[in-house]
């Protein structure tokens, strides 16, 4: 089975500035692929190229098996796009908005109405269909945006930072909606600056910087790039930091301000048990002990730490 999305050595320049500098990306059908990167890394430019809104300068770009340059019309019939800004009319109700989108896509009045009702029910908005969108919460409005992007039941959906500005409840609502889409077979390309969002939703993640992929893999594979599990101990008495550090293995890091020591944990449970026992025997009281895995935040910072404010990239 072919990939739903393919970018191979794609370049895009705006005047003298590089937006994409040999970007490679493949997204398997029926999966969520997250693209992470700092502002200006090229995330939005890649989405605009794949959704046929922008032409690239060099390289190969395909969506649903069609070339974005020569078969743009075929691609547009097979994709949905949810951008960073709301596309719905705040003065209209939810159902009116979806009917309008349906008519714009030539569904016909009856089919547009049926499709609007289907999507309102699917996204938990059936009882708000006639309420003006200006009265919606942030999460409800974003779910309506998502519903509008699905009016033609697309094979591939592009979500460009879909939860920016939402509170935790609103983000959770959108995440649940995305999971239900993928369960139905939709392929999703998600750009985001929320590391937790990628961790929660994505089957695979690509970290891009300066217009190219810095690393790609599952969340666990990326976390492994910055090392394995670590044990962190916060001692109650700062004067015992040195003694506590001496109980741990090589690679110990001491943070005196937080009264914290950390070290690699090869075997999570063995390391935790051994450390607790050693602290008790030494008479050192711990305020907190935890074994943790690296976070995507640490991966992101590790891979993009060389980025400077005057880097020659945009979008």
Buried (B, 14 or more C-beta within 10 A) or exposed (E): EEBBBBBEBBBBBEEEBBBBBBBBBBBBBBBBBBBBBBEBBBBBBBBBBBBBBBEBEEBBBBBBBBBBBEBBEBBBEBBBBBBBEBEBEEEBBBBBBBBBBBBEBEBEEEBBBBBBBBBBEBBBBBEBBEBBBEEBBBBBBBBBBBBBBBBBEBBBBBBBBBBEEBEEEBBBBBBEBBBEBBEEEBBBBBBBBBBBBBBBBBBBBBBBBBBBBBBBBEBEEBBBBBEEBBBBBBBEEEEBBEBBBEBBEEEBEBEEEEBBBBBBBEEBEEBBEBBBEBBEEEEBEBEEBEBEBBBBEBBBEBBBEEBEEEBBBBB
